[in-house]
Every structure is written in structure tokens, then in C-alpha cells.
Amino acid sequence: MRLAAPLLAAAALGLGLAGTYAALGGGSYKPVAVADPCAQRQRPGSGGVSGGIESVVLSALDGAACTLGVSREELVLALRSTSALHSFARSNGIAENEVDDAVRAGIVRAVDDAARSGSIEPRTAGLLRTAAERLPIGFVLDLIRGATRFLPG
Amino acid sequence: MTQPAARRLLLGLAVALALADGSVVTLALPDILADFDVEIPTVAWVLTSYNIVLALAAVPAALLARRRARTVCVTGVVVFAVASAACAVAPSFAVLLGARCLQALGGAALITASLELLAAQEPSDEDAVRLWVRAGILGAALGPAAGGIVTQVLGWEWIFALQVPAALVALAAMRGAPTREQVAGPSERPDVPINAALALLSAALAAALFLLVLLLVNGWRLEPAAAGVVVTVMPVAAVLATRYAGRIEGLLVRAAAGAILVAGGLAALGLLPGANWLWTIPPQVLVGAGLGLALSALTQRALAGRAPQVLHGGWTIASRHAGVVLGLLLLTPLFTAALDRNQDEALAAGTAAVLDSAVPPLDKLRVAQDVLTEVDRAQGRMPDVAPAFQGHDEPAYRSLEAALVDQLDRAATNAFSSSFLLGAGLALAALVPLAFAVRRR
């Protein structure tokens, strides 16, 4: 027993500290997992034209990501540049035109939802729908990226 | 100070210096990488080469030191000093690596021969071993901290430049140092289970020493000097533990208790609940105390009653540094893969934070772009997102910045988790050869 005491004391100290850290959340201290884009989520509420467009864009991204089977965040990061889009398409085994189609369909669906709920005015909805359906998707995305230059805050 | 006391101090300094070199450049690696424009796996050879050569050269050096301890020690110190100077002024990465290998050769000679010189002047072999082990533990544990402070204050070249006068001062200890008359006879076989336990525990030590400073500096963005101060908890705990180690009866019990403490401390580092250096203090105390208990007990046990002592001292150095190399080889790929995975997860979580933030919608695009620019600028290291928020003191921006920093801290901490837990596993694995040693007894 006299020989076992140091071993027991060491084990108690080690297990005690590791156990305390685990109980304080050590096992789950990692980047927060991103939400399922197919599930309903609370979106940041801000008014005005820009707030309405924000809702449309976020809803469109969720819809497109859900269709493609990826997270909304992965899709956003893929849309930041042509090379990021190439890399995203390659690593997920998706053709780039599928990404285009999904984003376009997502925007149209989100615009329709926003117009129905009254979040954006019918005229704005019409413009966005036309842009999403007719303009090259790269241009639409550039428009969204550079929106600060075209729209009031 | 009496002459034997001064000699004891200087020999201890030389041993600590040579063993510190196994880890001293840990925090200097990013600067060396930048100066010589080499890849990350290549720059790691500045550490690995020293440990490999020391592991390979320790036993042959001990065989030489057995016959001519003073000559081998003086030669080792001179080679170590010249090689250190060459490291400090190395014009290319190849020269730096070559000088590091030479430094390890000199280190192997001075470390092993110092044991023989200490044994010749201390009252007993046990006293000499105890002193030699303490100096070694202190040097190995202080290495990263000292290197970090010198790198930040003076530059990485000074880590090596400062070793030249320190090594030369140690030369004074060799003058007139008594040597023992060697008793001719066959060498006893090394204690395999004990040396295996030493190697496994040293592999765990690699996790504790190298990864903790990397987490503090590269993960949590502490200044190298501040990180150096934080990790001094480990050597202080180690030295205190060696001082009181005698109260635990039985070397094997002491070694096993030490291994369990190291495993517990590393497991706690693998389960950190937050990104604050204060969380690392209790695990450092356990790891340091465990190392102090286990390394001293295992080394004393490996040498106990085995002749010639210097040769078995050489085996313990070879085992320890082979263990460090094993640890680096096992931990580096695991850590690199975890870092990549966590950076991707942090980027996704950060993107979610931006999209869902209360920042005005149209400014989110600018903020997102600026944050991604900082991510690209960090080139695979943890980015500093503060510049993306300069000039914005509104609560929404501050809240988003805090959310992003939180995600980065989580990613950095989690990236190290699996490697610390593997280190804990290696420390526990040291109990297996210890069990063999108990059964053999």
C-alpha cells in the first residue's frame, strides 16, 4: 500500500485535472459547427432596401447550398473568386454550371419568398428576379459583391 | 566558491546547455524559415538533426569518454563552441544544418564525459548522477523558453552566439579536473526496459515542450518572450520535483508516478477549455513534476550498479533523444493535418459569424473581404483579424470581431488537442516497459 500510494496520488491528480477541464467544456472547445442550410434559421433582421436584399441573398445562399449538398459558408467562400469556385467544384465533384444553376434558382426562389412576405417591394423583386434569370451569374455575383457602390445603406 | 563547487556548477552548465540545444530553436523556427526561404518540413530539420545526431553519437562518445574523460570533454566543449559560432553566422541553410550536426557531436562528447568528470569529484556515483540528471532536465525544459526570449530580444542567431562564451567558460571547469582510474572489465548490457521507458517519456516530452510553445505563440499570438516566461513553469516544477523525489520510495514507483503525472498533464492540455495561457499552468505543473520524478528516477535506475557508468549514461542520452525524434516524427503529421482541418472549420464558422452578424448588411461584404485578405496574408498561420475592424468601434463590429477571434482561438486550441492526447498516450505507454522492469526484479 505504501508503494501504491504515490501511483494512486498521481492518477488522482492527473485524472482530476483532465476530468475538470473536460467538465469545463474542454472536449467541445472547437470551432462552432455550421448550421444545416436545408433547415429553417433565424436571419439577422435589419430594415430598409439593403436589409431586404440581405435577407434575399442569405435565403438564396441557403437554398443553393441545400441543393448542392454543401454548407452555406462553403458556398460563400467558393463564390469569392473564380479560382475558389474552380477548387470548390473540383473538391465536391460538382460541375461549375451546376453551381451557377443552383445559385440562380436560389436567388429567384428567395426573391419570390421575400416579395410574398412583403420584405422587399415588388419593383425591387422584379429587378432582382430578372437579373438572376437573365444576366450571367458571374455578373450577378459581382453585382452583389459590389453592392455597396450601387445601393443605399 | 570552492574549486569543486565551481567545477560542479560549470559542468552542470555545460550539460544543461548541450541538452537545451535539443529544443532551444523551437520558437526561432519561423524566423529561420523566413531568413533562408525554406519550407516548413525542411526548417524542422534544424531541431530534428541535432536530436538524431545526439542520439547516434552518445554511446560512441561515452566509449571514448570512458578512457579519456577530460580530453573528450574538452574536445566536446571546443567542437560545441565552434559549431555554435558557425550556426550563428551560417550563410546558408545547408551550412546551418551541418553546423547543427557538428554541435550535436560536440554535445554528445561533453554530456557523457561530464558524467565521468562529476563522478570523479563527487562523494559518490549516485551524487554525480543526480547532479548530471538535474542539469539535463533543467536544460531540456528551459530550452524553448530561453530560445523564445533571445529570439524576440536579439534575433535567432544570438541563441547560438551566446552559447560560445557560455561553453568556453565551462572549459575552465576542465582544468585540473580529477579523473578516475578506469577498472578494465567487460561492459554490462544496457537496461532495455528502462531505456525504452525513457524514450517513450521523452517522446511525450516533445509534445509538452514543442507544442505548448507553438500553441502559445502561433496559436494564441503571444509574443515569444511572453510565451518563454509562461513555459518556465515546467522547468521550475521539474526542479522542485527532483528536489523532493527522494521522499517517494523506490525508483520504479517514482518513475511510474512521474509518467502518470505527465500523461495527466498532457491530457489536460489536450482538453483545454479556453484560449488563455492561465489554463496551461496546472497542466504544466503536472508535466514538469512528472518529468522531474520520472527522468531522474529512470536515469538513476538505468545507471544503478551498471558498469561502466559513463557508457550507461550514454545509453540514457541516446534513448532520450531517440524518443524526442520519435515524438517529432509522430506528432508533426498529426498536428499539421489537424491544423489544416481546424483552419477550414474556423473559416466556415467565421463566415457564418459575418453573415449572421448585426453589422449593416452592405458593410458585411467589405468586412468579409478584409477578413479574407488577413486570412490569405497569414499564409496558413492563425490570422490576426484586428486590422479588418480598424476604425469601427460600434458594438456590432466589436461583437463580430470578438466572435471571429473566438472561432480562431477555438481552432488553434483544437488543432493541438489530438497531439497533446497522443503525447499523453506515449507517457502512459512508458508504463509498459516499467511493468517489465518490475517483473524482472
Interface residues (C-beta under 8 A of the other chain):
Chain A: R2 L3 P6 L7 A9 A10 A11 L13 G14 L15 G16 L17 A18 T20 Y21 A22 L24 G25 G26 G27 Y29 K30 P31 V32 A33 V34 A35 R43 P44 S46 S50 G51 I53 E54 L58 L61 S71 R72 E73 E74 V76 L77 R80 I144 R145 A147 T148 L151 G153
Chain B: I248 E249 G250 V253 R254 A256 A257 G258 I260 L261 A263 G264 G265 A267 A268 G270 L271 L272 P273 G274 W279 P282 P283 L286 G290 N342 E345 A346 L347 A348 A349 T351 A352 L355 D356 S357 A358 P360 P361 L362 D363 K364 L365 R366 A368 Q369 L372 Q407 R410 A411 T413 N414 S417
